[in-house]
C-alpha cells in the first residue's frame, strides 16, 4: 500500500525485548460480572471484600478508608468496606450506591471486570447500564430478609438483558446463626421465581461478605456447605455461548478516505467473521459486492473474527456511509420499519405512544415512535397488564415504527444487532433501552404507490409554493382570528388555501379523541399527516391548534421539507386569554369542571425558535397579519 | 473461533470508541498530556484511522510548570506522528504569575489546568474532547461513562449521567454542551505498561529509573527540574535513583525510589507495589473527594 509512510516510528525505549511482555493474565479470558440485589444486601461490601482478599486494595486507599470510617462513626478496626466502592461524595454521605462503578482485578487465573450497581429502584437505569456490559450476575440476598421486590426486579432485568449465568449469594449468614435451613428456604424461593426466566446456570452460596466467609476460602462456620467459595467459582466458570455459525455483521462507523485511491469502511465485527473474497450485502440498500481486502495498521488480514476492529475495502465502489450495515451475502439480518421489542423505560417523562423519539440501533439512527404498548410487565409477579404509558423504571413490550427500514436481529441472537436506545429529541437524554424480539411484517406488504403527478406539478398549476403555517398558542390567544384574517388576505391574492382548526377537526376526523396527553399526541399526529397531504396537493395550509408540546410540533415539522413549515407562535399572556375567555372554558377549568386544560392544569411549552413570534396581547390582529404577509410574499408568489 | 486475548480486546474496544468520536462529532480534539496514557491513546488513534491520519488535532494544556523533558518529548511528537499539535497556555494565569508554591496546588491547578482547558475548548468550539483517563485510577473516575456529557459550562453532573448501555453511545448534544470521551476507561495500569512494551510505544524517559536531583518535601520526593524551585529551607538536592509513576507539573509530582529501567522491570515493580497510581499526586489530596470536585468543575 502507498500509505506506509504514515506509520509510527518504533520507540527507542530501553528494555524492548523482542519477546512479548509478561502480564500474567494477558491472554486469559476476561469475566465481566455485576453484583445486584436490594439496598443494603451488601453488594459494595462484597466487591470490596473480593478486592481486599485478593490484595488489590492499596495502602493509601485503605488509610483514607479508615479515616472516613472513623468520620462516619465506626471503629477503626471495623472499616466500612462499602466506602471503598462508593466513589461519589453524595454516595458516601447517603451511604448508598447511586451509579454503577467498574472495578478491575485479576487473580493468577483470570482477569475480572466487575460492575457494582445500585440497589435503589430510582437508579434502576444505572443497574441496567451495568448489566448490559456483563456475562454473569451475582445476585445478593440478605439472609434475614430473603427474596425482596428489588431482588425480583434485578433478576428480571438481568434476564431481559440476556445474562445466562447467575450466582445467588445469600449474604449476612452470621446474622441467622449460619443456619442451613434459612439458606435452603431462600434458594427454593428463588428457584420457584426464576423458573420463568431463561438462566442457563444458577449457583447458590452462603456468605458473610463483611467477614470473608466463603469468599476466597471455605467457611468453617458453615461446614454443611459443600460448594466452592465465590472467587474460585468465578475463576473457573465458563460463560462461552457465542456460536461460530452466525452470519457476518459489521455496522459501518466511519468512511476512511485518505486519498482518491483508497476508500475503506471502518467498524468492528459484531457477529461472525469475514474473509477476503467473501460476498457481502450492504443494508438497507441491499447492494452486493465482495471483500477486496481487510486493512489494519498491523498489516492486511485474510480473515477477521468477532470483536476485531478493521477497515474493509470492497471490490465495487458503492455509496456506503456511517449507519449502513455490511453483512454476509447469504445469511442476512432482517430489514423492517416496524418491530416488537421489550423496553426498559428510563426517562423522567413517561412513554407516550405516538410521540416521536430518536432510535440508535447498531449505529443506524432515525426517528421512531411507539405505535402500541402491548403490555407492562409486573416484575414482582411476572403478570402482564394493559398500559397507556410506561413510567420511569417500567418494563413493557411495545410495537415500534421507524421513519425508515432498519437492519436488525432478535436480541436473543445478537446483542449488537438486537439492542437499541431511544433518545429524547429535546433533552437528548437516553430515555429507554430496547431489545428487539421480532420484526413486524406489515411493512413488507404495504408498498408505496408511486404517483406520477407530484407536488411540484400540482403547485405549479396553482402558481404558488405549498406551505404549512402552524399556529400554536393558548386557548383564546387569537390563533383562529389571525389565521382567518390571513386566509382572507391570501385568498384575495388568488392563492389556494385551507384552514385546519382545532375545534372543527374534533367534530369529525378526531371526534373519538379526548384531552389526555396520549389523545392530544394522536390528535396532532392526524392533523399533521392530513396537512402534509394538503401541502402535497399544492395548498397553503393554515393549522390552528393549541399544540402545547414541543415534541409534537417537532413531529409535525419533521413531516415537511425544510422550507415548507412555518411555526407561528401566537404569544398572548395567560391573563389576557383568561380575561377574554370567549368560550367560557377558563372559568370552567378554574372551577375544576374541565380537566387537563392547557395553561391551568396542563403545561404549555413555548416554542424556542418559531419562524413567527406574534405578541398578540398588545398588537392588533390586522397588524400581525400584515407582518406575516410581508414576510411570506416572496416565498409564496415566487414559487 | 478463538476469542481475542484481552489486550487485543482492549485495543479493539478503544479503536471502536475513537472511531465513534470521529463519526459522531463535528469538531473532536484529543487532549494530549504527554504521559504514558496519552502515548497509548495517540498510538491507538494511529491504528484506528490507518491509512488516514487521526481526523482530529492534539491539544496540550501547558501549565508552564511541566518537566523540561516532557516538553522536549512533546515537541517531537507532532513531527514523529505527522499529526497536528496545538498548545494552549492560560495567558492571564501567566500574567498573574500563577505559581504552585505561592498560590497553593489547588488554586494553581484550577487556573492553569482547568480554566485553561475550558478556555481552549471554548475558543475552538470543540464538541468532543478525547482523554486518557482510566476508571482504575481513582474512585470518582470509576463511576464515569465512556461518553461523558458536559454542560455548556463544562460541568460534570455525576448524579445524573446518561445510562450507557452495551456499546450504543448517545452522542447527541444540546446547544453549548460537549462530550468528554475516555477510550481507555477499561484499561488498568499494568495493561497500559504491557501494551507500551508490546507495541514499542515511545514514552517520556522520566518513567524509567535514573539518578536525578531531588529534595524531600512534605513526604514527597520533588525533582529539581529548573531554577524556579526555591529552596528557602536550605534543602540541598541530592542525586537519587528515582522514576515517576505518573507525570504532571514537576513541583506537584512525587518521584519514587526505584531501579526499574525497562518496561519489564516496571511491570514487575507494579506487581509488588502496595500504593495506588495517583498516590504521588498532591492535587488529589487537598481535600476529600478532591478529584470529583475538580472533575465537576471541568478538570479532565
Interface residues (C-beta under 8 A of the other chain):
Chain A: X1 X3 X6 X7 X8 X9 X10 X11 X12 X13 X14 X15 X16 X17 X20 X21 X22 X23 X24 X25 X26 X27 X28 X29 X30 X58 X59 X60 X61 X64 X68 X84 X85 X86 X87 X88 X89 X90 X92 X98 X99 X100 X101 X102 X103 X104 X111 X113 X125 X126 X128 X129 X132 X133 X240 X242 X244 X253 X254 X256 X257 X258 X262 X264 X266 X267 X268 X273 X295 X296 X297 X298 X305 X306 X307 X308 X309 X311 X322 X346 X358 X360 X361 X362 X363 X415 X416 X419 X420 X421 X423 X427 X428 X429 X430 X433
Chain B: X1 X2 X3 X4 X5 X6 X7 X9 X11 X12 X15 X16 X19 X20 X22 X23 X43 X46 X47 X48 X49 X50 X51 X52 X53 X80 X81 X82 X135 X136 X138 X139 X140 X141 X142 X143 X158 X159 X161 X162 X163 X164 X165 X166 X167 X168 X170 X172 X173 X174 X177 X185 X186 X188 X190 X191 X193 X194 X196 X197 X198 X200 X201 X202 X203 X205 X208 X261 X262 X263 X264 X265 X267 X271 X273 X274 X275 X276 X279 X288 X289 X292 X293
